[in-house]
Amino acid sequence: MILETADIRIQPGRQADFDAAIVQGLQTVIAKAKGFRGWRVVKGIESPERYLLQIEWETLENHTVDFRESPAFAEWRAIVGPFFAQPPVVEHFALVGAG
């Protein structure tokens, strides 16, 4: 399992619209992607324009190749991209342990 994290900063005052858009994009686009396993999105309390998105993939390539090189990636970015104040910082993590 690979965990993708995206640190997202959106334009001020657009939180309610982004809340709806990101959930829509996750449910209608990303959830259909090859290797998709689940997602979680949280938003900042002290920094209300900051969101942390976590997506679980079966393999790194499911995200970096299968999804990112597919037409679905453009569809996803069309839904959430207009809200971005700057490009998200995306990283991938491998599980070490869990409790």
N, C-alpha and C positions, 0 to 999 in steps of 0.2 A: 504494500500500500504506500502511495506517495501522497503527501499533503502539500497542496499548492496554497500559498498565502499571498494575498494581494492587499497592500496597504493603499487605500483609496482616499484621496482628498477631493471633495466636490466643491462646487461654487457655493458661497454663502447664501442661505435662505432657500435652498432648493431641496432640503432634507425630505419633506413629505413626498414630493414627486419622485425623488431618487429611491426612497424606501419602496414605493410601488414598482418602479421600473426594474430595480435589481432583482426583486422577488419574481417578477414576471419573466425576466431574462433567464434566471436560474431554472425556473419551472418549465418554461417552454422551449428553451434552446439547449442549455448546458446539460440538463437532466437526460436528454436524448443522446448525448455523446457517447462514443465507444469508450468503455473503461470507467465511466462515471460511477461513483459509489455513494456520494452524499455531499451536502454542503451546509455551511453555517455562515451567517453574516451578523456582525454586531456593529453598533455605532457608538462613537465616543460620547461620554457625558461631559467631560471637561472640554473636549474639542468636538463640537457637534457636526463639523464638516468632515470628520475622519471616520472611515469605515474599515473594518478588517473582514475580509472575505476568506473563508477557508473551504477548499474543495478537495475531496478525496478522490484519487484516481487509482486504478489498478496498477498502472505503470507510468513512468515519466513520459514515455512516448505517447501514451494516450492523450496527454495534455499538449506536449510540445510539437507533436507531429499530427496525430489523428484529428485533434480538435483545432489547433492553431492553423493548420494548413487546409482546413475545410471551409466551405462557404458559411458554415454555422458561426465561425469566429467573427466574420463581418456582420452577421445578423446580430450577434451578442453585442458587439461594439456599437452598432447603430442604436441599440436600446439604451445602453449605459454610458457610452462615450460622451454624449453631449453635456453630461453633468460634471465631467472631470475638470478640476482646476489645474491639474498637472497629470502626467502619465502615472499610473499606479506602479508601485514597486512590487514586483512579483518574484517570489522565491519558492523553492521546493525543498521539502524535508522528508527524511525517512524515519520511521518509527524505531526508537531505541528500546522503549518499554512502556507499559501501561498498567494501570491499577484499577 
